[in-house]
């Protein structure tokens, strides 16, 4: 069952949503939020007791460690 939620977002958040639509290859805010929540859920699952995750991308020599507490 889906639920309708109405939110007001600042301009910077709109720009982020639009950038993520292009990156994810989707067309709606709902699809972006679904993917973003999926990523956040995965991060929580793998963070462990330390509540940290490390991300690597194209440049494997420049990992980014993120604390889920901040």
C-alpha positions in Angstrom: 0.0 0.0 0.0 1.4 3.4 -0.9 1.0 6.5 1.1 1.0 10.1 -0.1 3.4 12.5 1.7 3.6 16.1 0.9 6.8 18.0 1.7 8.3 21.4 1.0 11.9 21.2 -0.1 14.5 24.0 -0.4 16.0 24.8 -3.8 19.3 23.0 -3.0 17.4 19.8 -2.3 15.5 20.1 -5.6 18.8 20.5 -7.4 20.1 17.4 -5.6 16.9 15.4 -6.5 17.2 16.5 -10.2 20.9 15.5 -10.3 20.2 12.1 -8.8 17.4 11.5 -11.3 19.9 11.9 -14.0 22.5 9.8 -12.3 20.0 7.0 -11.4 18.4 7.2 -14.8 14.9 7.7 -13.4 12.2 10.3 -14.0 10.4 10.8 -10.7 11.2 12.0 -7.2 9.6 8.9 -5.8 12.1 6.7 -7.7 15.0 8.8 -6.5 13.8 8.6 -2.9 13.2 4.8 -3.2 16.8 4.3 -4.4 18.2 6.7 -1.8 16.4 4.9 1.0 17.6 1.6 -0.4 21.2 2.9 -0.3 20.8 4.2 3.2 19.3 0.9 4.4 22.2 -1.0 2.9 24.6 1.4 4.6 23.0 0.8 8.0 23.1 -2.9 7.6 26.8 -3.0 6.8 28.0 -0.3 9.1 28.1 -2.6 12.2 28.6 -1.4 15.7 31.0 1.3 14.6 28.3 3.0 12.5 30.7 3.7 9.7 31.0 2.8 6.1 33.8 3.3 3.6 33.0 4.1 0.0 35.2 3.7 -3.0 34.6 4.7 -6.5 36.4 5.1 -9.7 39.5 6.2 -7.8 40.1 3.3 -5.4 43.0 5.2 -3.9 40.6 7.9 -2.5 38.1 6.1 -0.3 35.7 8.1 1.8 34.7 7.0 5.3 31.3 8.1 6.6 30.0 8.1 10.1 26.3 7.4 10.2 26.1 9.3 13.5 26.8 12.6 11.9 
